Amino acid sequence: MKAPKSVRVALLTAASLLVGATTVYAATATVTSSIRFLTHITITQNTAPNFGNVSSGVGDTFTLSTAGVVTDTAAGAHLEGGTTAAGDYTVVASTNQAIGIYADGYTTDGSSTAQAATCKYAAGSSVTCDGVGNQVTIATPAASATLKVGLQIVTTGGTDGVTEQPAMTLHVVYQ
């Protein structure tokens, strides 16, 4: 059965309204983004940390200060001379953004394990910089400054004449 003409016209009118319907409510906004430019951070090693010579075959914990002085914790004198030096690095960074400095990723080489870094940035004090939670924050860094690094090495006693090189990763990051 065919629908009456008035019903067909009403259905066609309703269908054309739905198909051609447009959104009546709309809004626009201007979105402004920003980008800030900072100097690329660089760390240049001038001098690697050096504990000098220590007694072989003796377990001990040796601490190298940011001034380059080595001390040991075991009974007896296990320091055998040689040249000692704190790590000495040049850090280049923006003067317009705070930086954080920390060490992690300590490794073992032979019988020696690196741990417990200390850092001294420019003319500041020596402070623990062992891991992200103990990072040194420099609110207004210099464009280029000296970073002195000390650390501990725990050894179970190495072999006579062998140089072991436990390591760590030094980070300088923008805050």
Salt bridges, closest charged atoms under 4 A:
ASP60 OD2 - HIS78 ND1 2.86
ASP72 OD2 - HIS78 ND1 3.42
ASP88 OD2 - LYS148 NZ 2.72
ASP104 OD1 - HIS171 NE2 2.64
